[in-house]
Amino acid sequence: MSDIVLLRGGGDLASGVALRLHHAGFDTIITELPEPLAVRRAVSFSEAVYEGVWTVEDVTARRVQTRAEVFACLAHREIPVLVDPDLEIIPSLGLGISALIDARLLKQTAPSLRENYPLVIGLGPGFTAGENCHAVIETQRGHTLGRVYWHGAASPDSGRPEGDPRRVLRAPCDGIVIGCAQIGDHLEAGEMIAQVEGEAIRAPFAGVLRGLIRPGMQVKQGLKIGDLDPRDQRAYCFLVSDKALAIGGGVLEALLQFQRSKK
């Protein structure tokens, strides 16, 4: 079995998975949207879509387009990022993908199982083992976080953010985001973080800006566009979270279990 793993999504949780697999020796390829909407951009490989190259902790991702660029990237121990949200390009590249990990966190029922991949792993709500994936990784915090389910589904989406719900900053209306603060900035309660069509988004409490959607993006009302952390530790803004690493550990476990079963 090849060690090339295809990861759909390059947001912060997906990037934690990619980081863990990369360190374990798996060649990992990420596919993304033409305009990713990551909030924790400092730790999201999806930023390579905009910047061309993006480093999270000690691992670098690079936007690529061709088969030759994919393998050149892997040869340099980098993570290739392709704009291919519907997986229309990937099959034509002949990469020999061993596993598909759906890390888009859509929180709705995913399409039926793709039989053209030896192993399909789904992250979180919307996935049921045996129906639209082979294995599910739990993404809800608690004693089951990161567990692998070969039967059944992950916990349903609660619809509520973890911790203080005020930390999640949402667009007050449709429009273009104008940033007034930077990721890593300390903010006092009431300070301006961003604007959408002239409507201010202010800090609900004192803390550090852990994430902010890319300024200039067109957003819909209610979309999560920022994350304020009351722990006020700037270093946390630039580190993959414990949750992302736990989910990555579950993915690694599932991959290794599947490999052993094929020997």
N, C-alpha and C positions, 0 to 999 in steps of 0.2 A: 504494500500500500504506500502510495506517495505521501509526502508530508506537506503538500500544498493545500492550504485551507482557505476557502473563500468566505469572507465576512461581509454580509450585507449591512451597511451602516458604519459610520465612523464617528459617532457622537462620543460623549465621555464614557458611558458604560461599555460601548463597543470597543473603544480604545483601550480600556482596561483589559478586556479579553485579548485584544491583539497584542498588547504588551506582554501579558502572561504567556501566551503561545509563542511569541517571538523569543522570549528568554528560555523557553523549554525546547527550542530548536525547530519549531514548525515555521515553514515559509508561509506567510500570511498575506493575502491580497484583499484589499477593501474596495467595495463599490459604493458609490455615493450619488446623491442628487446633483444636478447642475448648480443649485444654490442651497447648500446645506444650512440648516437652521440651528446649529448647536449653540447652547447657552454657555456651557463651560468650555469655551473655545480654547483656552490655554492648554487643556488636556484632551483635545479632540483632534484625531488625525484627519478629520474631515476638512480642517483648515488648509490642508495641502491643495484642495480644489481651488482655493482663492490665491494662496501664496506660492504655489508651485512646490515648495518644500516646507515641512513642518515637523518640529521635534517635540516629542512628549517625553519628559524625563530624559532617558539616555537613548531613545530610539527615534530614528528619523523616517518619515514617510515622504513619498515623492509622487506627484501627479504624473501619470504615464498614459499613453494611448495605444501603443503597439505591443505585439508579442515580444519583440526584441527588447523594448524598453522595460517590460515586466521582468524578464530574466536578467537584464543588466542590473536592475534595481535589487533583485533578490541576491545576486552575486555579491553585491556590496553590503549585504545584510541590512537592507532598507525595506520598508513596506510600500509596495506599489498601491496607488490609489487611482481607480478608474471612475470616470463619470459614466455609469451604466446602471441606473436605478432598476431597470426592468430585466436585467441580465440578457440583453440582446447581443452584446458584443462578446462577452466572456466565452460562449460556446465556440465561436469562430476562431478563438486564439489557440485552441488545442493545448491547454495548460495541464490537463490531467488532474483536475480537482478531486481531492479525496473526500472532502467534507464541505458542506454548506452550513454556515451558521447565520441564522436570521436574527440580527441584533438591532433591528429598526425600532423595536419596542412600540409597535403600532397600537397595542392594547385593544385590538379587535380581532375577530376570528381570521386567521391566516388562510390563504388558499390551500387546496389539497396538496398532499405530499408530492414532491418532485422526485420521481423514480430515477431520473438520470444522474442523481448524485448518490454515491454509496451510503453516505450518512448525512442526515439533515437534523440539525439541532436548533430548536426554537427557544428564544429567551422570553420568559414571562407570560403574561396574560395573552390569550388568543391562540395558544398552542396546546394541542392534545397529542400525546405520543400514540402513534399508530394511525392517526388521521391526517395530520398535516406536518408531521415530523416524526423522526425515530425516537428522539429524546428531548425532554423539556428541562430547562434550568430555572429554578425558582429565583425570582428577582425581588420578592417582597422581603423587607427587613424582618428579622426575627430568627428563631431557631432553625428555620428551614431555608434561609438565604443560601444560595449557591448549591443546593441539593439537586441531584440528577434524578429525574423521573423517567423510567422506561415505559411506564404505564400511567395513564391519567393525565391531568392537566396541572398547570401552575395555578396559584391562587388568583382569583379574579381581581381586576383592577378596583381598588377601593374608591377611586375618584378623589382622594384626599392626599395632599402632599405630606411627606414624612416630616415630623417635627413641627415647629411653629409654622402654620400656614402662611403667615405674613412674609416669610422669607422669600416666597415665590412671587416674583414681580410679573404682572401680566399687562398686555397692551390694553389701554383704556378704550381704544377705538381702532378702526382700520386706518392704515397709513404707513408712512415711512419713519423708521426709528432714527432719532438723532441722539447720539450718545453725549452725555455731559460728564461722565466719570469713566475711569478705566478699571479693568479687572485688577484686583489687588489693592485698590484704594480703600482707605478707612473712611467711613462716612458716619456723620452724626445724624440722629433722627431729624427728619425734615429736609435734609440736603437733597438737591436735585441729582438724579441718576441718569434720566433720559427723558425725551419728549417724543410723543407721537402726535403729529398734526397739531402741535401747540399745546397738547395736554401733558402736564408734568407727571412724571413718575418719581416719587420721593422716597427716601429711606424711611421705613416704618419704625426703625429702631437703630441704635448704633451697632455697627459691624463692618465687616469687610465685604467688598463686592466680589463674590466668588465666581460669578458668571454674568455675561451680558451678550445678547445676540449681536451679531455683526452690525454696526451702524450703517444705515443706508438701505437696510432690508425692508421690503414691503411686508407688512404683517396684518393679520386679522385680529379683530377685537377678541380679547380673552387668551390669546396665545402667550405662553410663557416666554418672556424675553429677558429675565434676569433672575439672579439668585443672591440674596444677601445673607451672609453667615454671621450669626451673633457671637460665635467663638472668637472672631476678630483675630485670626491667625493668618497673616498674609501668605505664609508658606503653603498653606493648604490649597490655595488657589492654583498652584502649579504642580500639585501632586495628584496622581490618580487616586480615587477614593477607595476606602476599605470595601465598600459595596461592590465597586467595579472589579476589584481584585478577587473578591469572593466569588462573584459570578464567573470570572475568568478561570478560577480554580475548578468550578463545576464543569465548565466546557472542557478543560484539560482532562479531567477525570473521565468524561464521556468519550473523548477521543481515544484515550489509552485503553479503556474497556473495550471499545469497538475493535481496536487494533488487535488486542489479545484474542478476541473471539474469532478472528479471521486466520489465526495461525494454525 
